[in-house]
């Protein structure tokens, strides 16, 4: 049985806050697209390899790192987020 961690990330844009749930592989896929399409720094995403990756403290640490990663992306694209990022953050569910 393979187990995987789902990260619940708090996103805030202006006065709006919501959560998104993604596996690390989802973040990796997003990052690969942004690196190739938008020339994002490839070192921005926290590294994949972690010893004891399912320990509570490491999961919490990575979750915080992924939150910082997303906030950094939102700062980098203050006006219009790339489509792949907008979809990842579920903007389509919150934009009226």
C-alpha positions in Angstrom: 0.0 0.0 0.0 1.4 3.3 -0.9 0.6 6.3 1.2 0.9 9.9 0.4 0.5 13.2 2.2 -2.0 15.8 1.2 -1.1 19.3 2.2 -3.8 21.7 3.2 -2.6 25.2 2.4 -4.1 28.4 3.5 -4.2 30.9 0.6 -4.9 34.6 1.0 -5.4 37.2 -1.7 -6.5 40.6 -0.5 -9.4 40.1 1.9 -10.1 36.6 0.6 -8.9 33.4 2.3 -9.4 29.8 1.4 -7.7 26.5 1.6 -6.4 24.2 -1.2 -5.5 20.6 -0.8 -2.7 19.1 -3.0 -0.2 16.4 -2.9 3.5 17.3 -3.2 3.4 15.9 -6.8 0.8 18.5 -7.7 3.1 21.2 -6.5 5.9 19.7 -8.5 3.8 19.6 -11.7 2.7 23.2 -11.2 6.3 24.2 -10.6 7.6 22.5 -13.7 5.0 24.3 -15.8 5.9 27.7 -14.2 9.6 27.1 -14.7 9.2 26.4 -18.4 6.4 28.9 -19.2 7.1 31.8 -16.8 10.8 31.3 -16.1 10.3 30.9 -12.3 13.4 30.2 -10.3 13.6 26.4 -10.3 14.9 26.4 -6.7 11.8 28.1 -5.4 10.0 24.9 -4.7 11.0 23.1 -1.5 12.9 19.9 -2.3 11.1 16.6 -2.7 13.5 14.2 -0.9 12.9 14.0 2.8 14.0 11.3 5.2 11.1 10.3 7.4 8.8 12.3 5.2 5.6 11.2 7.0 6.7 12.3 10.5 4.4 15.0 11.9 7.1 17.6 12.3 8.5 17.2 8.8 4.9 17.3 7.3 4.2 20.5 9.2 7.6 22.0 8.1 6.9 21.2 4.4 3.4 22.5 4.7 4.7 25.9 5.9 7.3 25.9 3.1 4.6 25.1 0.5 2.5 28.0 1.9 5.5 30.3 1.5 6.0 29.0 -2.0 2.4 29.8 -3.0 2.5 33.3 -1.4 5.8 34.0 -3.2 4.1 33.1 -6.5 1.2 35.4 -5.7 3.6 38.2 -5.0 5.4 37.5 -8.3 2.2 37.7 -10.3 0.3 40.5 -8.5 -2.1 41.4 -11.3 -2.8 38.3 -13.4 -1.7 34.8 -12.2 -0.8 32.4 -14.9 -3.7 30.1 -15.9 -2.0 27.0 -14.4 -1.5 28.8 -11.1 -5.1 30.2 -11.1 -6.4 26.7 -11.6 -4.1 25.2 -8.9 -5.4 27.8 -6.4 -9.1 27.2 -7.5 -9.5 30.9 -8.4 -12.4 29.8 -10.6 -14.4 28.9 -7.5 -13.9 32.2 -5.8 -13.9 34.9 -8.5 -17.3 36.3 -9.0 
